[in-house]
């Protein structure tokens, strides 16, 4: 269980994530070195779901560079998702059911000035809102983003959405990591 959020504002994408790791009966707070949010190549990636999938994407997947003339959505669909899918297959982390491939994760990926959600069947989704959330705390984060539109500080809005999820979802916990591509991460104190 987790909460990963993205907010598009002022020409940047801010991504935030929690530090909870859960199974059926326990909750653990992960260290920053195991963060669910990280930069890789030209991407800022947040992962909800299987820690193994996140580890393979973070440490074993090689992404190509995107030519400036190529549309970001096209690049994510045709290059990034295919790299992820192929690497996960090579490491035995893709499930196949009736010929349909899937992974035990959802991803939020920031690229250039947009964000993209990759669902468990490798479909690429784009929100019609300037924000998105994945994981067990997603609906609570959506409510926070909806009601915080008057807040001008994007990092504050991301933090508010994660705090709302943690307040009402047992599988979401700080410390929270908030990052925009190419900028230092902010890590909050554990609650």
Secondary structure, DSSP 8 states (H G I E B T S, - for coil): ---EEEEEETTEEEEEE--EEE-SS-EEE--GGG-SEEEETTEEEEEEE-HHHHHHHHHH-------TTS-HHHHIIIIIHHHHHHHHHHTT--EEETTEEE-SEEEEEEETTEEEEE-TTS-EE--SSSEEEESTTHHHHHHHHHHTTT---HHHHHHHHHHHHHHH-TT--S--EEEETTS--EE----
